[in-house]
Amino acid sequence: MDIPARALFGLFGMFRRSSRSPENSSFGAFHRHSYNRIVPKAKDLESRLQRTEQQLQLFQKVSRLMVRELSLQQVLQGIVSLTVEFTQCDSCLVYLLDNEELVLCASNTPHPSTIGKVRLKLNEGLTGWVARERRLLSISREAYKDARFKTFGELPEDSFEAFLSAPVIARNRVVGVVNVQHRMPHQHTGSEMEVLSTMGEQVGCVLVLARMAPTAVESANHVELVMSSGPIRPH
Protein backbone atom coordinates (compact mmCIF):
# COMPACT_ATOMS: atom_id res chain seq x y z
CA MET A 1 0.00 0.00 0.00
CA ASP A 2 1.35 3.44 -0.91
CA ILE A 3 2.24 5.77 1.97
CA PRO A 4 0.83 9.32 1.54
CA ALA A 5 3.38 12.05 0.94
CA ARG A 6 2.18 13.95 4.04
CA ALA A 7 2.95 10.90 6.18
CA LEU A 8 6.44 10.57 4.66
CA PHE A 9 7.25 14.21 5.43
CA GLY A 10 5.97 13.67 8.96
CA LEU A 11 8.23 10.68 9.46
CA PHE A 12 11.21 12.61 8.05
CA GLY A 13 10.54 15.46 10.46
CA MET A 14 10.35 13.05 13.37
CA PHE A 15 13.70 11.53 12.33
CA ARG A 16 15.36 14.94 12.14
CA ARG A 17 14.03 15.94 15.57
CA SER A 18 15.07 12.63 17.11
CA SER A 19 18.56 12.84 15.60
CA ARG A 20 18.99 16.20 17.34
CA SER A 21 17.82 14.92 20.69
CA PRO A 22 20.38 14.32 23.48
CA GLU A 23 19.93 10.54 23.39
CA ASN A 24 20.97 10.51 19.70
CA SER A 25 23.87 12.97 20.05
CA SER A 26 26.25 10.00 20.14
CA PHE A 27 25.36 9.32 16.50
CA GLY A 28 26.72 12.73 15.43
CA ALA A 29 29.70 12.39 17.74
CA PHE A 30 30.57 9.06 16.11
CA HIS A 31 30.58 10.67 12.65
CA ARG A 32 32.65 13.63 13.84
CA HIS A 33 35.15 11.26 15.41
CA SER A 34 35.34 9.21 12.21
CA TYR A 35 35.81 12.37 10.13
CA ASN A 36 38.56 13.61 12.41
CA ARG A 37 40.38 10.29 12.01
CA ILE A 38 39.93 9.87 8.26
CA VAL A 39 40.87 13.39 7.12
CA PRO A 40 44.41 13.42 8.64
CA LYS A 41 45.07 9.95 7.19
CA ALA A 42 43.91 11.10 3.76
CA LYS A 43 46.14 14.17 3.94
CA ASP A 44 49.10 12.05 5.05
CA LEU A 45 48.51 9.65 2.15
CA GLU A 46 48.29 12.56 -0.28
CA SER A 47 51.56 13.97 1.08
CA ARG A 48 53.29 10.58 0.72
CA LEU A 49 52.09 10.19 -2.86
CA GLN A 50 53.27 13.69 -3.71
CA ARG A 51 56.71 12.97 -2.21
CA THR A 52 56.93 9.69 -4.14
CA GLU A 53 56.11 11.54 -7.36
CA GLN A 54 58.85 14.09 -6.61
CA GLN A 55 61.27 11.24 -5.97
CA LEU A 56 60.42 9.63 -9.30
CA GLN A 57 60.86 12.96 -11.12
CA LEU A 58 64.26 13.39 -9.46
CA PHE A 59 65.49 10.00 -10.68
CA GLN A 60 64.16 10.74 -14.17
CA LYS A 61 66.12 14.01 -14.27
CA VAL A 62 69.29 12.24 -13.14
CA SER A 63 68.81 9.57 -15.81
CA ARG A 64 68.50 12.25 -18.48
CA LEU A 65 71.74 13.84 -17.25
CA MET A 66 73.46 10.46 -17.57
CA VAL A 67 72.54 9.93 -21.23
CA ARG A 68 73.35 13.44 -22.47
CA GLU A 69 76.70 14.42 -23.93
CA LEU A 70 78.03 16.36 -20.96
CA SER A 71 81.36 16.46 -19.20
CA LEU A 72 81.68 14.47 -15.98
CA GLN A 73 81.97 17.71 -14.00
CA GLN A 74 78.72 19.02 -15.53
CA VAL A 75 76.88 15.80 -14.70
CA LEU A 76 78.13 15.80 -11.11
CA GLN A 77 77.16 19.45 -10.66
CA GLY A 78 73.73 18.69 -12.12
CA ILE A 79 73.23 15.80 -9.67
CA VAL A 80 74.34 18.02 -6.79
CA SER A 81 71.81 20.71 -7.79
CA LEU A 82 68.99 18.18 -8.04
CA THR A 83 69.88 16.71 -4.65
CA VAL A 84 69.81 20.17 -3.04
CA GLU A 85 66.45 20.89 -4.65
CA PHE A 86 64.92 17.65 -3.36
CA THR A 87 66.34 17.65 0.18
CA GLN A 88 66.26 21.45 0.68
CA CYS A 89 69.71 21.15 2.22
CA ASP A 90 72.29 23.91 2.61
CA SER A 91 75.21 21.92 1.27
CA CYS A 92 75.81 18.92 -0.98
CA LEU A 93 79.37 17.67 -1.47
CA VAL A 94 80.64 14.82 -3.63
CA TYR A 95 83.96 13.18 -2.74
CA LEU A 96 85.62 10.68 -5.06
CA LEU A 97 88.32 8.16 -4.26
CA ASP A 98 91.86 8.83 -5.45
CA ASN A 99 94.01 5.89 -4.35
CA GLU A 100 93.55 5.93 -0.56
CA GLU A 101 92.17 9.46 -0.31
CA LEU A 102 88.75 11.04 -0.77
CA VAL A 103 88.89 14.23 -2.84
CA LEU A 104 86.19 16.92 -2.98
CA CYS A 105 85.05 16.99 -6.64
CA ALA A 106 81.65 18.71 -6.69
CA SER A 107 79.74 21.12 -4.47
CA ASN A 108 76.71 23.42 -4.55
CA THR A 109 78.43 26.04 -2.38
CA PRO A 110 80.66 28.70 -3.94
CA HIS A 111 84.13 27.67 -2.81
CA PRO A 112 85.80 26.65 -6.10
CA SER A 113 89.27 26.93 -4.57
CA THR A 114 88.53 23.83 -2.49
CA ILE A 115 87.46 21.60 -5.42
CA GLY A 116 90.20 19.06 -5.95
CA LYS A 117 92.12 20.45 -2.97
CA VAL A 118 90.24 19.17 0.08
CA ARG A 119 91.42 15.63 0.77
CA LEU A 120 90.94 13.18 3.59
CA LYS A 121 92.02 9.63 4.25
CA LEU A 122 89.60 6.75 4.66
CA ASN A 123 90.21 6.77 8.40
CA GLU A 124 89.39 10.47 8.73
CA GLY A 125 86.10 12.18 9.44
CA LEU A 126 82.48 11.14 9.04
CA THR A 127 82.98 10.99 5.27
CA GLY A 128 85.90 8.59 5.61
CA TRP A 129 83.84 6.42 7.96
CA VAL A 130 81.01 6.15 5.41
CA ALA A 131 83.44 5.10 2.67
CA ARG A 132 85.28 2.66 4.92
CA GLU A 133 82.15 1.07 6.41
CA ARG A 134 80.14 1.31 3.17
CA ARG A 135 77.13 2.45 5.17
CA LEU A 136 74.63 5.30 5.20
CA LEU A 137 75.12 7.74 8.08
CA SER A 138 72.47 10.10 9.46
CA ILE A 139 73.05 12.65 12.25
CA SER A 140 70.19 15.06 12.91
CA ARG A 141 72.01 17.57 15.15
CA GLU A 142 75.48 18.58 16.39
CA ALA A 143 77.34 16.49 13.83
CA TYR A 144 80.48 18.45 14.68
CA LYS A 145 80.46 16.92 18.18
CA ASP A 146 80.66 13.36 16.82
CA ALA A 147 83.95 11.69 17.73
CA ARG A 148 84.51 10.77 14.08
CA PHE A 149 84.12 14.36 12.84
CA LYS A 150 87.07 16.07 11.15
CA THR A 151 87.30 19.85 10.86
CA PHE A 152 88.34 21.62 7.64
CA GLY A 153 89.08 25.28 8.31
CA GLU A 154 88.27 26.27 4.73
CA LEU A 155 84.78 24.70 4.65
CA PRO A 156 81.75 26.52 6.16
CA GLU A 157 80.08 23.10 6.55
CA ASP A 158 82.26 22.50 9.62
CA SER A 159 79.64 24.26 11.76
CA PHE A 160 76.51 22.74 10.17
CA GLU A 161 74.23 20.75 12.45
CA ALA A 162 72.72 17.91 10.41
CA PHE A 163 74.72 15.43 8.35
CA LEU A 164 73.52 12.75 5.92
CA SER A 165 76.00 10.72 3.89
CA ALA A 166 75.94 7.74 1.53
CA PRO A 167 78.69 5.82 -0.27
CA VAL A 168 79.13 6.12 -4.04
CA ILE A 169 79.04 2.58 -5.44
CA ALA A 170 80.37 1.48 -8.85
CA ARG A 171 80.38 -2.19 -9.82
CA ASN A 172 79.99 -3.18 -6.17
CA ARG A 173 82.98 -1.07 -5.07
CA VAL A 174 83.04 2.13 -3.02
CA VAL A 175 84.47 4.91 -5.19
CA GLY A 176 83.33 7.96 -3.27
CA VAL A 177 80.85 9.56 -0.88
CA VAL A 178 78.01 12.06 -1.26
CA ASN A 179 77.15 14.31 1.71
CA VAL A 180 74.05 16.39 2.41
CA GLN A 181 74.19 18.93 5.26
CA HIS A 182 71.78 21.37 6.94
CA ARG A 183 72.83 24.43 8.93
CA MET A 184 70.08 23.82 11.47
CA PRO A 185 69.04 20.54 13.13
CA HIS A 186 67.12 18.36 10.69
CA GLN A 187 65.45 14.99 11.20
CA HIS A 188 66.19 13.05 8.02
CA THR A 189 63.21 11.24 6.54
CA GLY A 190 63.24 7.73 5.16
CA SER A 191 62.62 9.25 1.74
CA GLU A 192 65.73 11.44 2.01
CA MET A 193 67.87 8.49 3.09
CA GLU A 194 66.57 6.34 0.26
CA VAL A 195 67.14 9.11 -2.28
CA LEU A 196 70.72 9.76 -1.18
CA SER A 197 71.57 6.04 -1.26
CA THR A 198 70.19 5.83 -4.80
CA MET A 199 72.05 8.99 -5.81
CA GLY A 200 75.27 7.37 -4.62
CA GLU A 201 74.58 4.41 -6.90
CA GLN A 202 73.69 6.67 -9.82
CA VAL A 203 76.89 8.70 -9.39
CA GLY A 204 78.75 5.37 -9.48
CA CYS A 205 77.08 4.54 -12.81
CA VAL A 206 78.06 7.98 -14.14
CA LEU A 207 81.69 7.33 -13.27
CA VAL A 208 81.66 3.98 -15.08
CA LEU A 209 80.04 5.52 -18.17
CA ALA A 210 82.59 8.37 -18.14
CA ARG A 211 85.36 5.87 -18.80
CA MET A 212 83.79 4.98 -22.16
CA ALA A 213 84.36 7.23 -25.16
CA PRO A 214 81.25 7.99 -27.28
CA THR A 215 82.91 6.22 -30.22
CA ALA A 216 83.34 3.09 -28.09
CA VAL A 217 79.62 3.09 -27.31
CA GLU A 218 78.74 3.44 -30.99
CA SER A 219 81.12 0.73 -32.19
CA ALA A 220 80.45 -1.78 -29.43
CA ASN A 221 78.54 -4.93 -30.29
CA HIS A 222 76.13 -4.91 -27.38
CA VAL A 223 74.57 -8.25 -28.27
CA GLU A 224 78.01 -9.84 -28.24
CA LEU A 225 78.76 -8.21 -24.88
CA VAL A 226 75.62 -9.71 -23.37
CA MET A 227 76.10 -13.18 -24.85
CA SER A 228 79.79 -13.37 -23.96
CA SER A 229 79.01 -12.74 -20.30
CA GLY A 230 77.54 -16.24 -20.05
CA PRO A 231 74.10 -17.84 -20.23
CA ILE A 232 71.16 -16.02 -18.71
CA ARG A 233 69.78 -18.10 -15.86
CA PRO A 234 66.32 -17.46 -14.45
CA HIS A 235 66.18 -16.66 -10.75
C-alpha positions, -999 to 999 in steps of 0.1 A, spaced: 0 0 0 14 34 -9 22 58 20 8 93 15 34 121 9 22 139 40 30 109 62 64 106 47 72 142 54 60 137 90 82 107 95 112 126 80 105 155 105 104 130 134 137 115 123 154 149 121 140 159 156 151 126 171 186 128 156 190 162 173 178 149 207 204 143 235 199 105 234 210 105 197 239 130 200 263 100 201 254 93 165 267 127 154 297 124 177 306 91 161 306 107 127 326 136 138 352 113 154 353 92 122 358 124 101 386 136 124 404 103 120 399 99 83 409 134 71 444 134 86 451 100 72 439 111 38 461 142 39 491 120 50 485 96 22 483 126 -3 516 140 11 533 106 7 521 102 -29 533 137 -37 567 130 -22 569 97 -41 561 115 -74 588 141 -66 613 112 -60 604 96 -93 609 130 -111 643 134 -95 655 100 -107 642 107 -142 661 140 -143 693 122 -131 688 96 -158 685 122 -185 717 138 -173 735 105 -176 725 99 -212 734 134 -225 767 144 -239 780 164 -210 814 165 -192 817 145 -160 820 177 -140 787 190 -155 769 158 -147 781 158 -111 772 195 -107 737 187 -121 732 158 -97 743 180 -68 718 207 -78 690 182 -80 699 167 -46 698 202 -30 664 209 -46 649 177 -34 663 177 2 663 215 7 697 212 22 723 239 26 752 219 13 758 189 -10 794 177 -15 806 148 -36 840 132 -27 856 107 -51 883 82 -43 919 88 -55 940 59 -44 935 59 -6 922 95 -3 887 110 -8 889 142 -28 862 169 -30 851 170 -66 817 187 -67 797 211 -45 767 234 -45 784 260 -24 807 287 -39 841 277 -28 858 267 -61 893 269 -46 885 238 -25 875 216 -54 902 191 -60 921 205 -30 902 192 1 914 156 8 909 132 36 920 96 42 896 68 47 902 68 84 894 105 87 861 122 94 825 111 90 830 110 53 859 86 56 838 64 80 810 62 54 834 51 27 853 27 49 822 11 64 801 13 32 771 25 52 746 53 52 751 77 81 725 101 95 731 127 123 702 151 129 720 176 151 755 186 164 773 165 138 805 185 147 805 169 182 807 134 168 840 117 177 845 108 141 841 144 128 871 161 112 873 199 109 883 216 76 891 253 83 883 263 47 848 247 46 817 265 62 801 231 65 823 225 96 796 243 118 765 227 102 742 208 125 727 179 104 747 154 83 735 128 59 760 107 39 759 77 15 787 58 -3 791 61 -40 790 26 -54 804 15 -88 804 -22 -98 800 -32 -62 830 -11 -51 830 21 -30 845 49 -52 833 80 -33 809 96 -9 780 121 -13 772 143 17 740 164 24 742 189 53 718 214 69 728 244 89 701 238 115 690 205 131 671 184 107 655 150 112 662 131 80 632 112 65 632 77 52 626 92 17 657 114 20 679 85 31 666 63 3 671 91 -23 707 98 -12 716 60 -13 702 58 -48 721 90 -58 753 74 -46 746 44 -69 737 67 -98 769 87 -94 788 54 -95 771 45 -128 781 80 -141 817 73 -133 817 40 -151 800 55 -182 826 84 -181 854 59 -188 838 50 -222 844 72 -252 812 80 -273 829 62 -302 833 31 -281 796 31 -273 787 34 -310 811 7 -322 804 -18 -294 785 -49 -303 761 -49 -274 746 -83 -283 780 -98 -282 788 -82 -249 756 -97 -234 761 -132 -248 798 -134 -240 790 -127 -203 775 -162 -201 741 -178 -202 712 -160 -187 698 -181 -159 663 -175 -145 662 -167 -108 
